[in-house]
Structures are given as C-alpha cells and as structure tokens.
C-alpha cells in the first residue's frame, strides 16, 4: 500500500499564531513534491456534516474541541489519504 503524498494540517482558524507559522511553512518548504492541505475547525465540521453524517451528533456533543479535531483527523485520512 502506498501513502498518498498529501500533508494535512489543522488549526482553529486561518489565523495561525506568528510563533507557529514557521512550523507550518516548514512542511511546505521541506516537502515541495507533496500536496499540502490546511484545515480549519469550520472546514473539519463541514467535512463531518457532508461526508460522515452518522458521526455528526456525537461530533457536535463532544465536551472539548480537541476531541472533535481528533475524530476529524481520522476522517480526513479515511477520505483523502496522506499523512497528518
């Protein structure tokens, strides 16, 4: 089995803190032959709403946002492949 050359990264919003932005950029710079996909929390929710509807109610009721993000990461990899 071959892993698709897609790197997925998530953050709460598109506003990445300055002290973290260099790390985000390093993935693109050091893996120029890979596709790079950035996901916000809103985009993750949209993915669950459209592609994993059976998970939606549980997803929305998790007590902590990190729990939603963790589930969404598996959904991303299941749908698109690649690495997180």
C-alpha positions as semicolon CSV with decimal commas, in nm:
position;residue;x (nm);y (nm);z (nm)
1;X;0,000;0,000;0,000
2;X;0,127;0,343;-0,094
3;X;0,062;0,653;0,114
4;X;-0,065;0,942;-0,096
5;X;0,167;1,240;-0,095
6;X;-0,071;1,470;0,087
7;X;0,011;1,652;0,410
8;X;-0,288;1,762;0,619
9;X;-0,257;2,020;0,893
10;X;-0,524;2,168;1,116
11;X;-0,565;2,480;1,323
12;X;-0,859;2,652;1,484
13;X;-0,878;2,928;1,223
14;X;-0,672;3,058;0,934
15;X;-0,501;3,292;1,183
16;X;-0,202;3,088;1,288
17;X;-0,001;3,247;1,570
18;X;0,320;3,403;1,444
19;X;0,538;3,182;1,663
20;X;0,384;2,871;1,498
21;X;0,369;2,991;1,139
22;X;0,731;2,895;1,070
23;X;0,646;2,534;1,152
24;X;0,350;2,536;0,916
25;X;0,567;2,681;0,641
26;X;0,841;2,424;0,702
27;X;0,611;2,140;0,592
28;X;0,556;2,307;0,257
29;X;0,920;2,407;0,209
30;X;1,064;2,068;0,303
31;X;0,808;1,862;0,112
32;X;0,766;2,053;-0,212
33;X;0,664;1,741;-0,404
34;X;0,370;1,679;-0,168
35;X;0,027;1,836;-0,178
36;X;-0,041;2,047;0,131
37;X;-0,391;2,089;0,273
38;X;-0,471;2,316;0,565
39;X;-0,796;2,262;0,760
40;X;-0,972;2,498;0,999
41;X;-1,217;2,382;1,265
42;X;-1,503;2,509;1,047
43;X;-1,378;2,306;0,749
44;X;-1,349;1,999;0,969
45;X;-1,709;2,043;1,081
46;X;-1,818;2,078;0,718
47;X;-1,636;1,754;0,633
48;X;-1,821;1,569;0,908
49;X;-2,154;1,724;0,805
50;X;-2,117;1,623;0,441
51;X;-1,912;1,303;0,441
52;X;-1,961;1,144;0,784
53;X;-2,317;1,234;0,875
54;X;-2,355;0,934;1,105
55;X;-2,086;1,086;1,329
56;X;-2,228;1,437;1,333
57;X;-2,437;1,429;1,652
58;X;-2,157;1,272;1,856
59;X;-1,907;1,511;1,698
60;X;-2,112;1,816;1,793
61;X;-2,158;1,699;2,150
62;X;-1,800;1,620;2,243
63;X;-1,718;1,827;2,553
64;X;-1,383;1,951;2,419
65;X;-1,288;2,080;2,076
66;X;-0,971;1,871;2,066
67;X;-1,192;1,562;2,072
68;X;-1,368;1,684;1,757
69;X;-1,036;1,757;1,591
70;X;-0,902;1,411;1,676
71;X;-1,203;1,242;1,516
72;X;-1,189;1,470;1,213
73;X;-0,824;1,382;1,152
74;X;-0,916;1,017;1,107
75;X;-1,197;1,119;0,876
76;X;-0,959;1,327;0,668
77;X;-0,718;1,038;0,630
78;X;-1,001;0,796;0,556
79;X;-1,143;1,017;0,283
80;X;-0,830;1,165;0,125
81;X;-0,533;0,960;0,242
82;X;-0,197;1,111;0,312
83;X;-0,045;1,197;0,646
84;X;-0,139;1,417;0,935
